[in-house]
Amino acid sequence: MTHDDIVDTNGMLCPLPVLKARKRLQSMEIGQVLCVLADDPVAVIDIPNFCSESGHDLLSSEQSGRNQVYRIRKGG
């Protein structure tokens, strides 16, 4: 799956992965896709909750080695 931008939050703990994703999404156009890399175990809960509360679409969530990879489409 393709994406328009990426933010690497590896090594950052809650709430930083969500805060970094929120900040990056603010500068993106509606419909663009952000890829978020994370290794914080709490991100599995935080990222989906952030998306549903903020009106963004969580397109995918997968584990790749030690990384969690999330693809978020900016909502309007």
PDB file of N, CA, C and O in Angstrom:
ATOM      1  N   MET A   1       0.844  -1.183   0.000  1.00  0.00           N
ATOM      2  CA  MET A   1       0.000   0.000   0.000  1.00  0.00           C
ATOM      3  C   MET A   1       0.886   1.243   0.000  1.00  0.00           C
ATOM      4  O   MET A   1       1.893   1.293   0.706  1.00  0.00           O
ATOM      5  N   THR A   2       0.522   2.210  -0.767  1.00  0.00           N
ATOM      6  CA  THR A   2       1.330   3.427  -0.883  1.00  0.00           C
ATOM      7  C   THR A   2       0.905   4.452   0.169  1.00  0.00           C
ATOM      8  O   THR A   2      -0.166   4.355   0.768  1.00  0.00           O
ATOM      9  N   HIS A   3       1.774   5.426   0.368  1.00  0.00           N
ATOM     10  CA  HIS A   3       1.484   6.515   1.299  1.00  0.00           C
ATOM     11  C   HIS A   3       2.122   7.797   0.768  1.00  0.00           C
ATOM     12  O   HIS A   3       3.014   7.759  -0.079  1.00  0.00           O
ATOM     13  N   ASP A   4       1.650   8.923   1.279  1.00  0.00           N
ATOM     14  CA  ASP A   4       2.135  10.224   0.837  1.00  0.00           C
ATOM     15  C   ASP A   4       3.238  10.783   1.731  1.00  0.00           C
ATOM     16  O   ASP A   4       4.053  11.590   1.284  1.00  0.00           O
ATOM     17  N   ASP A   5       3.265  10.356   2.990  1.00  0.00           N
ATOM     18  CA  ASP A   5       4.260  10.836   3.936  1.00  0.00           C
ATOM     19  C   ASP A   5       4.466   9.760   4.994  1.00  0.00           C
ATOM     20  O   ASP A   5       3.652   8.847   5.137  1.00  0.00           O
ATOM     21  N   ILE A   6       5.559   9.879   5.728  1.00  0.00           N
ATOM     22  CA  ILE A   6       5.876   8.887   6.755  1.00  0.00           C
ATOM     23  C   ILE A   6       6.418   9.605   7.984  1.00  0.00           C
ATOM     24  O   ILE A   6       7.124  10.607   7.875  1.00  0.00           O
ATOM     25  N   VAL A   7       6.076   9.074   9.150  1.00  0.00           N
ATOM     26  CA  VAL A   7       6.630   9.593  10.395  1.00  0.00           C
ATOM     27  C   VAL A   7       7.112   8.392  11.217  1.00  0.00           C
ATOM     28  O   VAL A   7       6.365   7.444  11.459  1.00  0.00           O
ATOM     29  N   ASP A   8       8.367   8.457  11.633  1.00  0.00           N
ATOM     30  CA  ASP A   8       8.988   7.376  12.401  1.00  0.00           C
ATOM     31  C   ASP A   8       8.999   7.771  13.872  1.00  0.00           C
ATOM     32  O   ASP A   8       9.713   8.692  14.271  1.00  0.00           O
ATOM     33  N   THR A   9       8.206   7.072  14.673  1.00  0.00           N
ATOM     34  CA  THR A   9       8.133   7.364  16.102  1.00  0.00           C
ATOM     35  C   THR A   9       8.801   6.278  16.935  1.00  0.00           C
ATOM     36  O   THR A   9       8.555   6.177  18.137  1.00  0.00           O
ATOM     37  N   ASN A  10       9.635   5.472  16.310  1.00  0.00           N
ATOM     38  CA  ASN A  10      10.335   4.427  17.065  1.00  0.00           C
ATOM     39  C   ASN A  10      11.147   5.050  18.187  1.00  0.00           C
ATOM     40  O   ASN A  10      11.804   6.074  17.998  1.00  0.00           O
ATOM     41  N   GLY A  11      11.097   4.426  19.354  1.00  0.00           N
ATOM     42  CA  GLY A  11      11.806   4.923  20.525  1.00  0.00           C
ATOM     43  C   GLY A  11      11.005   5.940  21.323  1.00  0.00           C
ATOM     44  O   GLY A  11      11.437   6.361  22.397  1.00  0.00           O
ATOM     45  N   MET A  12       9.848   6.338  20.817  1.00  0.00           N
ATOM     46  CA  MET A  12       9.001   7.304  21.516  1.00  0.00           C
ATOM     47  C   MET A  12       7.863   6.578  22.218  1.00  0.00           C
ATOM     48  O   MET A  12       7.277   5.640  21.677  1.00  0.00           O
ATOM     49  N   LEU A  13       7.562   7.024  23.425  1.00  0.00           N
ATOM     50  CA  LEU A  13       6.488   6.415  24.194  1.00  0.00           C
ATOM     51  C   LEU A  13       5.256   7.305  24.196  1.00  0.00           C
ATOM     52  O   LEU A  13       5.323   8.491  23.876  1.00  0.00           O
ATOM     53  N   CYS A  14       4.144   6.715  24.560  1.00  0.00           N
ATOM     54  CA  CYS A  14       2.860   7.403  24.669  1.00  0.00           C
ATOM     55  C   CYS A  14       3.035   8.695  25.463  1.00  0.00           C
ATOM     56  O   CYS A  14       3.662   8.680  26.523  1.00  0.00           O
ATOM     57  N   PRO A  15       2.509   9.780  24.989  1.00  0.00           N
ATOM     58  CA  PRO A  15       1.589   9.984  23.867  1.00  0.00           C
ATOM     59  C   PRO A  15       2.276  10.469  22.590  1.00  0.00           C
ATOM     60  O   PRO A  15       1.598  10.892  21.654  1.00  0.00           O
ATOM     61  N   LEU A  16       3.608  10.416  22.534  1.00  0.00           N
ATOM     62  CA  LEU A  16       4.333  11.006  21.410  1.00  0.00           C
ATOM     63  C   LEU A  16       3.969  10.446  20.036  1.00  0.00           C
ATOM     64  O   LEU A  16       3.852  11.233  19.097  1.00  0.00           O
ATOM     65  N   PRO A  17       3.782   9.125  19.857  1.00  0.00           N
ATOM     66  CA  PRO A  17       3.405   8.654  18.512  1.00  0.00           C
ATOM     67  C   PRO A  17       2.127   9.319  17.984  1.00  0.00           C
ATOM     68  O   PRO A  17       2.059   9.701  16.816  1.00  0.00           O
ATOM     69  N   VAL A  18       1.127   9.452  18.842  1.00  0.00           N
ATOM     70  CA  VAL A  18      -0.121  10.094  18.424  1.00  0.00           C
ATOM     71  C   VAL A  18       0.102  11.581  18.164  1.00  0.00           C
ATOM     72  O   VAL A  18      -0.414  12.117  17.184  1.00  0.00           O
ATOM     73  N   LEU A  19       0.857  12.251  19.019  1.00  0.00           N
ATOM     74  CA  LEU A  19       1.096  13.682  18.841  1.00  0.00           C
ATOM     75  C   LEU A  19       1.865  13.959  17.544  1.00  0.00           C
ATOM     76  O   LEU A  19       1.560  14.915  16.833  1.00  0.00           O
ATOM     77  N   LYS A  20       2.856  13.125  17.242  1.00  0.00           N
ATOM     78  CA  LYS A  20       3.621  13.296  16.000  1.00  0.00           C
ATOM     79  C   LYS A  20       2.736  13.040  14.779  1.00  0.00           C
ATOM     80  O   LYS A  20       2.818  13.762  13.785  1.00  0.00           O
ATOM     81  N   ALA A  21       1.887  12.005  14.858  1.00  0.00           N
ATOM     82  CA  ALA A  21       0.970  11.714  13.747  1.00  0.00           C
ATOM     83  C   ALA A  21      -0.005  12.866  13.557  1.00  0.00           C
ATOM     84  O   ALA A  21      -0.246  13.285  12.425  1.00  0.00           O
ATOM     85  N   ARG A  22      -0.567  13.384  14.641  1.00  0.00           N
ATOM     86  CA  ARG A  22      -1.515  14.502  14.556  1.00  0.00           C
ATOM     87  C   ARG A  22      -0.867  15.718  13.897  1.00  0.00           C
ATOM     88  O   ARG A  22      -1.460  16.346  13.020  1.00  0.00           O
ATOM     89  N   LYS A  23       0.342  16.043  14.321  1.00  0.00           N
ATOM     90  CA  LYS A  23       1.031  17.209  13.774  1.00  0.00           C
ATOM     91  C   LYS A  23       1.297  17.041  12.279  1.00  0.00           C
ATOM     92  O   LYS A  23       1.091  17.973  11.502  1.00  0.00           O
ATOM     93  N   ARG A  24       1.754  15.853  11.877  1.00  0.00           N
ATOM     94  CA  ARG A  24       2.045  15.621  10.456  1.00  0.00           C
ATOM     95  C   ARG A  24       0.770  15.662   9.629  1.00  0.00           C
ATOM     96  O   ARG A  24       0.768  16.213   8.529  1.00  0.00           O
ATOM     97  N   LEU A  25      -0.317  15.086  10.144  1.00  0.00           N
ATOM     98  CA  LEU A  25      -1.586  15.080   9.415  1.00  0.00           C
ATOM     99  C   LEU A  25      -2.126  16.494   9.202  1.00  0.00           C
ATOM    100  O   LEU A  25      -2.792  16.750   8.199  1.00  0.00           O
ATOM    101  N   GLN A  26      -1.854  17.406  10.120  1.00  0.00           N
ATOM    102  CA  GLN A  26      -2.340  18.783   9.980  1.00  0.00           C
ATOM    103  C   GLN A  26      -1.804  19.444   8.722  1.00  0.00           C
ATOM    104  O   GLN A  26      -2.478  20.287   8.131  1.00  0.00           O
ATOM    105  N   SER A  27      -0.603  19.074   8.308  1.00  0.00           N
ATOM    106  CA  SER A  27      -0.003  19.697   7.131  1.00  0.00           C
ATOM    107  C   SER A  27      -0.320  18.954   5.835  1.00  0.00           C
ATOM    108  O   SER A  27       0.150  19.340   4.765  1.00  0.00           O
ATOM    109  N   MET A  28      -1.110  17.896   5.930  1.00  0.00           N
ATOM    110  CA  MET A  28      -1.438  17.089   4.754  1.00  0.00           C
ATOM    111  C   MET A  28      -2.823  17.452   4.230  1.00  0.00           C
ATOM    112  O   MET A  28      -3.645  18.020   4.950  1.00  0.00           O
ATOM    113  N   GLU A  29      -3.066  17.116   2.966  1.00  0.00           N
ATOM    114  CA  GLU A  29      -4.356  17.352   2.333  1.00  0.00           C
ATOM    115  C   GLU A  29      -5.325  16.219   2.689  1.00  0.00           C
ATOM    116  O   GLU A  29      -4.910  15.088   2.941  1.00  0.00           O
ATOM    117  N   ILE A  30      -6.618  16.545   2.706  1.00  0.00           N
ATOM    118  CA  ILE A  30      -7.643  15.527   2.953  1.00  0.00           C
ATOM    119  C   ILE A  30      -7.508  14.431   1.899  1.00  0.00           C
ATOM    120  O   ILE A  30      -7.388  14.711   0.707  1.00  0.00           O
ATOM    121  N   GLY A  31      -7.529  13.182   2.356  1.00  0.00           N
ATOM    122  CA  GLY A  31      -7.415  12.031   1.461  1.00  0.00           C
ATOM    123  C   GLY A  31      -6.004  11.494   1.329  1.00  0.00           C
ATOM    124  O   GLY A  31      -5.813  10.374   0.857  1.00  0.00           O
ATOM    125  N   GLN A  32      -5.007  12.277   1.740  1.00  0.00           N
ATOM    126  CA  GLN A  32      -3.637  11.769   1.688  1.00  0.00           C
ATOM    127  C   GLN A  32      -3.425  10.732   2.802  1.00  0.00           C
ATOM    128  O   GLN A  32      -4.139  10.714   3.804  1.00  0.00           O
ATOM    129  N   VAL A  33      -2.429   9.879   2.592  1.00  0.00           N
ATOM    130  CA  VAL A  33      -2.169   8.781   3.513  1.00  0.00           C
ATOM    131  C   VAL A  33      -0.831   8.981   4.218  1.00  0.00           C
ATOM    132  O   VAL A  33       0.196   9.232   3.587  1.00  0.00           O
ATOM    133  N   LEU A  34      -0.873   8.863   5.548  1.00  0.00           N
ATOM    134  CA  LEU A  34       0.319   8.952   6.380  1.00  0.00           C
ATOM    135  C   LEU A  34       0.670   7.562   6.883  1.00  0.00           C
ATOM    136  O   LEU A  34      -0.195   6.828   7.361  1.00  0.00           O
ATOM    137  N   CYS A  35       1.929   7.206   6.775  1.00  0.00           N
ATOM    138  CA  CYS A  35       2.440   5.957   7.336  1.00  0.00           C
ATOM    139  C   CYS A  35       3.137   6.296   8.654  1.00  0.00           C
ATOM    140  O   CYS A  35       4.019   7.154   8.693  1.00  0.00           O
ATOM    141  N   VAL A  36       2.742   5.625   9.720  1.00  0.00           N
ATOM    142  CA  VAL A  36       3.334   5.841  11.038  1.00  0.00           C
ATOM    143  C   VAL A  36       4.047   4.567  11.465  1.00  0.00           C
ATOM    144  O   VAL A  36       3.446   3.493  11.498  1.00  0.00           O
ATOM    145  N   LEU A  37       5.335   4.691  11.792  1.00  0.00           N
ATOM    146  CA  LEU A  37       6.107   3.585  12.345  1.00  0.00           C
ATOM    147  C   LEU A  37       6.189   3.789  13.843  1.00  0.00           C
ATOM    148  O   LEU A  37       6.475   4.895  14.303  1.00  0.00           O
ATOM    149  N   ALA A  38       5.944   2.742  14.609  1.00  0.00           N
ATOM    150  CA  ALA A  38       5.977   2.847  16.066  1.00  0.00           C
ATOM    151  C   ALA A  38       6.482   1.545  16.663  1.00  0.00           C
ATOM    152  O   ALA A  38       6.364   0.479  16.059  1.00  0.00           O
ATOM    153  N   ASP A  39       7.054   1.651  17.872  1.00  0.00           N
ATOM    154  CA  ASP A  39       7.414   0.448  18.614  1.00  0.00           C
ATOM    155  C   ASP A  39       6.883   0.505  20.051  1.00  0.00           C
ATOM    156  O   ASP A  39       7.199  -0.361  20.867  1.00  0.00           O
ATOM    157  N   ASP A  40       6.084   1.516  20.353  1.00  0.00           N
ATOM    158  CA  ASP A  40       5.443   1.643  21.661  1.00  0.00           C
ATOM    159  C   ASP A  40       4.277   0.657  21.724  1.00  0.00           C
ATOM    160  O   ASP A  40       3.373   0.735  20.892  1.00  0.00           O
ATOM    161  N   PRO A  41       4.272  -0.262  22.682  1.00  0.00           N
ATOM    162  CA  PRO A  41       3.179  -1.247  22.773  1.00  0.00           C
ATOM    163  C   PRO A  41       1.794  -0.609  22.922  1.00  0.00           C
ATOM    164  O   PRO A  41       0.799  -1.195  22.494  1.00  0.00           O
ATOM    165  N   VAL A  42       1.718   0.558  23.512  1.00  0.00           N
ATOM    166  CA  VAL A  42       0.431   1.225  23.728  1.00  0.00           C
ATOM    167  C   VAL A  42      -0.117   1.823  22.434  1.00  0.00           C
ATOM    168  O   VAL A  42      -1.309   2.123  22.355  1.00  0.00           O
ATOM    169  N   ALA A  43       0.724   2.001  21.428  1.00  0.00           N
ATOM    170  CA  ALA A  43       0.275   2.555  20.149  1.00  0.00           C
ATOM    171  C   ALA A  43      -0.804   1.683  19.509  1.00  0.00           C
ATOM    172  O   ALA A  43      -1.633   2.183  18.747  1.00  0.00           O
ATOM    173  N   VAL A  44      -0.798   0.394  19.810  1.00  0.00           N
ATOM    174  CA  VAL A  44      -1.811  -0.525  19.271  1.00  0.00           C
ATOM    175  C   VAL A  44      -3.211  -0.073  19.683  1.00  0.00           C
ATOM    176  O   VAL A  44      -4.180  -0.304  18.960  1.00  0.00           O
ATOM    177  N   ILE A  45      -3.313   0.561  20.828  1.00  0.00           N
ATOM    178  CA  ILE A  45      -4.591   1.091  21.318  1.00  0.00           C
ATOM    179  C   ILE A  45      -4.742   2.559  20.924  1.00  0.00           C
ATOM    180  O   ILE A  45      -5.799   2.982  20.458  1.00  0.00           O
ATOM    181  N   ASP A  46      -3.675   3.324  21.118  1.00  0.00           N
ATOM    182  CA  ASP A  46      -3.747   4.782  20.931  1.00  0.00           C
ATOM    183  C   ASP A  46      -4.007   5.216  19.496  1.00  0.00           C
ATOM    184  O   ASP A  46      -4.836   6.095  19.263  1.00  0.00           O
ATOM    185  N   ILE A  47      -3.318   4.618  18.531  1.00  0.00           N
ATOM    186  CA  ILE A  47      -3.461   5.053  17.132  1.00  0.00           C
ATOM    187  C   ILE A  47      -4.892   4.812  16.619  1.00  0.00           C
ATOM    188  O   ILE A  47      -5.487   5.730  16.055  1.00  0.00           O
ATOM    189  N   PRO A  48      -5.465   3.608  16.796  1.00  0.00           N
ATOM    190  CA  PRO A  48      -6.855   3.429  16.346  1.00  0.00           C
ATOM    191  C   PRO A  48      -7.835   4.371  17.048  1.00  0.00           C
ATOM    192  O   PRO A  48      -8.755   4.890  16.415  1.00  0.00           O
ATOM    193  N   ASN A  49      -7.646   4.595  18.354  1.00  0.00           N
ATOM    194  CA  ASN A  49      -8.533   5.519  19.073  1.00  0.00           C
ATOM    195  C   ASN A  49      -8.393   6.939  18.544  1.00  0.00           C
ATOM    196  O   ASN A  49      -9.390   7.638  18.366  1.00  0.00           O
ATOM    197  N   PHE A  50      -7.164   7.368  18.294  1.00  0.00           N
ATOM    198  CA  PHE A  50      -6.925   8.691  17.741  1.00  0.00           C
ATOM    199  C   PHE A  50      -7.655   8.849  16.405  1.00  0.00           C
ATOM    200  O   PHE A  50      -8.306   9.865  16.162  1.00  0.00           O
ATOM    201  N   CYS A  51      -7.540   7.840  15.547  1.00  0.00           N
ATOM    202  CA  CYS A  51      -8.182   7.912  14.228  1.00  0.00           C
ATOM    203  C   CYS A  51      -9.695   8.032  14.350  1.00  0.00           C
ATOM    204  O   CYS A  51     -10.304   8.873  13.689  1.00  0.00           O
ATOM    205  N   SER A  52     -10.306   7.200  15.186  1.00  0.00           N
ATOM    206  CA  SER A  52     -11.766   7.234  15.296  1.00  0.00           C
ATOM    207  C   SER A  52     -12.252   8.534  15.933  1.00  0.00           C
ATOM    208  O   SER A  52     -13.311   9.041  15.563  1.00  0.00           O
ATOM    209  N   GLU A  53     -11.502   9.074  16.874  1.00  0.00           N
ATOM    210  CA  GLU A  53     -11.906  10.320  17.523  1.00  0.00           C
ATOM    211  C   GLU A  53     -11.654  11.542  16.648  1.00  0.00           C
ATOM    212  O   GLU A  53     -12.328  12.561  16.799  1.00  0.00           O
ATOM    213  N   SER A  54     -10.688  11.451  15.734  1.00  0.00           N
ATOM    214  CA  SER A  54     -10.305  12.606  14.917  1.00  0.00           C
ATOM    215  C   SER A  54     -10.921  12.598  13.522  1.00  0.00           C
ATOM    216  O   SER A  54     -10.757  13.560  12.771  1.00  0.00           O
ATOM    217  N   GLY A  55     -11.622  11.533  13.168  1.00  0.00           N
ATOM    218  CA  GLY A  55     -12.254  11.471  11.853  1.00  0.00           C
ATOM    219  C   GLY A  55     -11.338  11.021  10.733  1.00  0.00           C
ATOM    220  O   GLY A  55     -11.637  11.231   9.557  1.00  0.00           O
ATOM    221  N   HIS A  56     -10.220  10.401  11.095  1.00  0.00           N
ATOM    222  CA  HIS A  56      -9.304   9.860  10.091  1.00  0.00           C
ATOM    223  C   HIS A  56      -9.600   8.371   9.913  1.00  0.00           C
ATOM    224  O   HIS A  56     -10.164   7.736  10.804  1.00  0.00           O
ATOM    225  N   ASP A  57      -9.220   7.820   8.763  1.00  0.00           N
ATOM    226  CA  ASP A  57      -9.440   6.398   8.486  1.00  0.00           C
ATOM    227  C   ASP A  57      -8.150   5.625   8.716  1.00  0.00           C
ATOM    228  O   ASP A  57      -7.119   5.929   8.118  1.00  0.00           O
ATOM    229  N   LEU A  58      -8.214   4.626   9.584  1.00  0.00           N
ATOM    230  CA  LEU A  58      -7.083   3.717   9.766  1.00  0.00           C
ATOM    231  C   LEU A  58      -7.203   2.654   8.680  1.00  0.00           C
ATOM    232  O   LEU A  58      -8.031   1.748   8.772  1.00  0.00           O
ATOM    233  N   LEU A  59      -6.368   2.775   7.654  1.00  0.00           N
ATOM    234  CA  LEU A  59      -6.450   1.878   6.502  1.00  0.00           C
ATOM    235  C   LEU A  59      -5.840   0.521   6.780  1.00  0.00           C
ATOM    236  O   LEU A  59      -6.336  -0.501   6.306  1.00  0.00           O
ATOM    237  N   SER A  60      -4.743   0.511   7.561  1.00  0.00           N
ATOM    238  CA  SER A  60      -4.108  -0.761   7.885  1.00  0.00           C
ATOM    239  C   SER A  60      -3.275  -0.618   9.147  1.00  0.00           C
ATOM    240  O   SER A  60      -2.836   0.470   9.518  1.00  0.00           O
ATOM    241  N   SER A  61      -3.077  -1.751   9.783  1.00  0.00           N
ATOM    242  CA  SER A  61      -2.266  -1.843  10.985  1.00  0.00           C
ATOM    243  C   SER A  61      -1.593  -3.201  10.941  1.00  0.00           C
ATOM    244  O   SER A  61      -2.268  -4.230  10.907  1.00  0.00           O
ATOM    245  N   GLU A  62      -0.264  -3.211  10.942  1.00  0.00           N
ATOM    246  CA  GLU A  62       0.442  -4.488  10.842  1.00  0.00           C
ATOM    247  C   GLU A  62       1.739  -4.452  11.638  1.00  0.00           C
ATOM    248  O   GLU A  62       2.275  -3.386  11.940  1.00  0.00           O
ATOM    249  N   GLN A  63       2.217  -5.616  11.962  1.00  0.00           N
ATOM    250  CA  GLN A  63       3.497  -5.774  12.651  1.00  0.00           C
ATOM    251  C   GLN A  63       4.541  -6.144  11.615  1.00  0.00           C
ATOM    252  O   GLN A  63       4.328  -7.053  10.813  1.00  0.00           O
ATOM    253  N   SER A  64       5.665  -5.449  11.624  1.00  0.00           N
ATOM    254  CA  SER A  64       6.766  -5.732  10.712  1.00  0.00           C
ATOM    255  C   SER A  64       8.053  -5.761  11.538  1.00  0.00           C
ATOM    256  O   SER A  64       8.661  -4.721  11.790  1.00  0.00           O
ATOM    257  N   GLY A  65       8.458  -6.948  11.953  1.00  0.00           N
ATOM    258  CA  GLY A  65       9.597  -7.051  12.858  1.00  0.00           C
ATOM    259  C   GLY A  65       9.229  -6.440  14.192  1.00  0.00           C
ATOM    260  O   GLY A  65       8.208  -6.792  14.783  1.00  0.00           O
ATOM    261  N   ARG A  66      10.055  -5.528  14.667  1.00  0.00           N
ATOM    262  CA  ARG A  66       9.727  -4.863  15.942  1.00  0.00           C
ATOM    263  C   ARG A  66       8.844  -3.634  15.734  1.00  0.00           C
ATOM    264  O   ARG A  66       8.387  -3.023  16.700  1.00  0.00           O
ATOM    265  N   ASN A  67       8.607  -3.277  14.488  1.00  0.00           N
ATOM    266  CA  ASN A  67       7.811  -2.095  14.169  1.00  0.00           C
ATOM    267  C   ASN A  67       6.336  -2.417  13.996  1.00  0.00           C
ATOM    268  O   ASN A  67       5.962  -3.468  13.475  1.00  0.00           O
ATOM    269  N   GLN A  68       5.515  -1.488  14.447  1.00  0.00           N
ATOM    270  CA  GLN A  68       4.110  -1.466  14.078  1.00  0.00           C
ATOM    271  C   GLN A  68       4.019  -0.458  12.933  1.00  0.00           C
ATOM    272  O   GLN A  68       4.641   0.604  12.979  1.00  0.00           O
ATOM    273  N   VAL A  69       3.253  -0.795  11.927  1.00  0.00           N
ATOM    274  CA  VAL A  69       3.117   0.085  10.759  1.00  0.00           C
ATOM    275  C   VAL A  69       1.630   0.400  10.591  1.00  0.00           C
ATOM    276  O   VAL A  69       0.805  -0.494  10.403  1.00  0.00           O
ATOM    277  N   TYR A  70       1.311   1.694  10.664  1.00  0.00           N
ATOM    278  CA  TYR A  70      -0.070   2.158  10.531  1.00  0.00           C
ATOM    279  C   TYR A  70      -0.172   3.039   9.302  1.00  0.00           C
ATOM    280  O   TYR A  70       0.717   3.848   9.036  1.00  0.00           O
ATOM    281  N   ARG A  71      -1.249   2.886   8.555  1.00  0.00           N
ATOM    282  CA  ARG A  71      -1.517   3.770   7.428  1.00  0.00           C
ATOM    283  C   ARG A  71      -2.834   4.473   7.704  1.00  0.00           C
ATOM    284  O   ARG A  71      -3.878   3.841   7.863  1.00  0.00           O
ATOM    285  N   ILE A  72      -2.761   5.799   7.757  1.00  0.00           N
ATOM    286  CA  ILE A  72      -3.898   6.633   8.146  1.00  0.00           C
ATOM    287  C   ILE A  72      -4.243   7.569   6.985  1.00  0.00           C
ATOM    288  O   ILE A  72      -3.379   8.293   6.491  1.00  0.00           O
ATOM    289  N   ARG A  73      -5.512   7.554   6.551  1.00  0.00           N
ATOM    290  CA  ARG A  73      -5.964   8.491   5.519  1.00  0.00           C
ATOM    291  C   ARG A  73      -6.605   9.679   6.223  1.00  0.00           C
ATOM    292  O   ARG A  73      -7.513   9.516   7.039  1.00  0.00           O
ATOM    293  N   LYS A  74      -6.126  10.868   5.900  1.00  0.00           N
ATOM    294  CA  LYS A  74      -6.646  12.080   6.530  1.00  0.00           C
ATOM    295  C   LYS A  74      -8.096  12.296   6.141  1.00  0.00           C
ATOM    296  O   LYS A  74      -8.460  12.293   4.965  1.00  0.00           O
ATOM    297  N   GLY A  75      -8.905  12.481   7.166  1.00  0.00           N
ATOM    298  CA  GLY A  75     -10.326  12.754   6.953  1.00  0.00           C
ATOM    299  C   GLY A  75     -10.600  14.244   6.905  1.00  0.00           C
ATOM    300  O   GLY A  75      -9.705  15.062   7.116  1.00  0.00           O
ATOM    301  N   GLY A  76     -11.824  14.578   6.632  1.00  0.00           N
ATOM    302  CA  GLY A  76     -12.204  15.980   6.525  1.00  0.00           C
ATOM    303  C   GLY A  76     -13.145  16.337   7.547  1.00  0.00           C
ATOM    304  O   GLY A  76     -13.579  17.487   7.611  1.00  0.00           O
TER     305      GLY A  76
END
